[in-house]
Amino acid sequence: MRRVVQVSTGNVGRHALRALIGRPDLELVGVHASGPDKIGRDAGELCGLDRPVGIAATGDVEALIDLAPDCVVYTALAETRPMEAIEQLSRFLRAGINVVGTSLVWMAAPRYAEDWVREPLAAACTAGDSSLYINGIDPGYSGDTLVHTAASLVTRIGSITVQEIFDYGNYDDAEFTGASMGFGTEESAELPPLFLPGVVESLWGPQVRALAANLGVTLDEIRQRTERWFTPDPIGCTMMAVAPGQMAAVRFATEGVLDGRVVITLEHVNRLTAAAAPEWDFPPDGHVGVHRVVIEGEPRVEMNTHLSHPVFDPTDAGCISTAARVVNAIDWVCDAPAGLVAVEDVPQSALMRGLLWAEV
């Protein structure tokens, strides 16, 4: 049985925590929380269970390292604090503790990540004889595993388009998602972080490069494009209240160019209400969201992934699946050779770990 520590109990972390508690092959031994309102509370309470599990959340990283777990599940927000997250991850890795994580998305395709993020983490893995695996839904599954499956059905590929099309109105994350994308800002305001030159390309570029390499293609250029939509009407939703004239939809993409033609596109289309940006793509059949891959080729292949849950909102279902991408990899990563693990290193059959577990 693998001994595991959960780091963070936010939108993704609380679902990872609930999964860890319910798994018969994993033993939760510690939980890290950063908010004073969470430290000291029982792990069961933090993930919505109606019973305690006897593990209290702590803010002390060294105390968690002293537990000598086999693996840490790292779902703490890293994109707004990358250097701090790299140092925190490195502390676990240098101590010989394997890490699986859903944040620090620059590392979703580690062989193509920039030196500033890849090198210190690789050095920490070497020092601790440990492994690090970063993945999720997007970046992650939609831009790698789903594409790999679709591409295996095609004899000739003309282009690949990967899309997340989602209504974020019910996503309770104004602090990061809302602020970084610029929801609720006016057109005259400073550009939100995601729209600054090179940011989209930095986050999703490694996956574009990885896809091109898997296809044996050397791209001429990788570029980003961005577009915002401003609402003429007020919008009230879980994410935030948006006044007329403020941004209520966004689309952005990283594009790989070959011979003057866009051949790989990783695109987001996100809005705060179904009424926003009516001319942009919508999920099919009235769904709230979709992760879609379209390969134009012989034959044309389109795969649409819809996530749902009998209790939780579809955005929460996406968070559950994001957690699943790493929780299900714990056993394999713990047995892997030391170093940075890429999605293509992990046999997909090794990730089939969610079947037949009893209800928590």
Sequence and secondary structure as in RCSB ss.txt:
>XXXX:A:sequence
MRRVVQVSTGNVGRHALRALIGRPDLELVGVHASGPDKIGRDAGELCGLDRPVGIAATGDVEALIDLAPDCVVYT
ALAETRPMEAIEQLSRFLRAGINVVGTSLVWMAAPRYAEDWVREPLAAACTAGDSSLYINGIDPGYSGDTLVHTA
ASLVTRIGSITVQEIFDYGNYDDAEFTGASMGFGTEESAELPPLFLPGVVESLWGPQVRALAANLGVTLDEIRQR
TERWFTPDPIGCTMMAVAPGQMAAVRFATEGVLDGRVVITLEHVNRLTAAAAPEWDFPPDGHVGVHRVVIEGEPR
VEMNTHLSHPVFDPTDAGCISTAARVVNAIDWVCDAPAGLVAVEDVPQSALMRGLLWAEV
>XXXX:A:secstr
 EEEEEE  STTHHHHHHHHHH TTEEEEEEE  STTTTTSBHHHHTT SS  S BEES HHHHHHT  SEEEE 
S  TTSHHHHHHHHHHHHHTT EEEES  GGGGSGGGS HHHHHHHHHHHHHHT EEEE  BTTBGGGTHHHHHH
HTT SEEEEEEEEEEEE TT   IIIIIHHHTTT BTTS   GGGSTTHHHHHHHHHHHHHHHHTT   SEEEEE
EEEEE SS EE SS EE TTBEEEEEEEEEEEETTEEEEEEEEEEESSTTSSTTS   GGG SEEEEEEEEEES 
EEEEE    SSS HHHHHHHHHHHHHHTTHHHHHHS SEEE GGGS GGGG   TT    
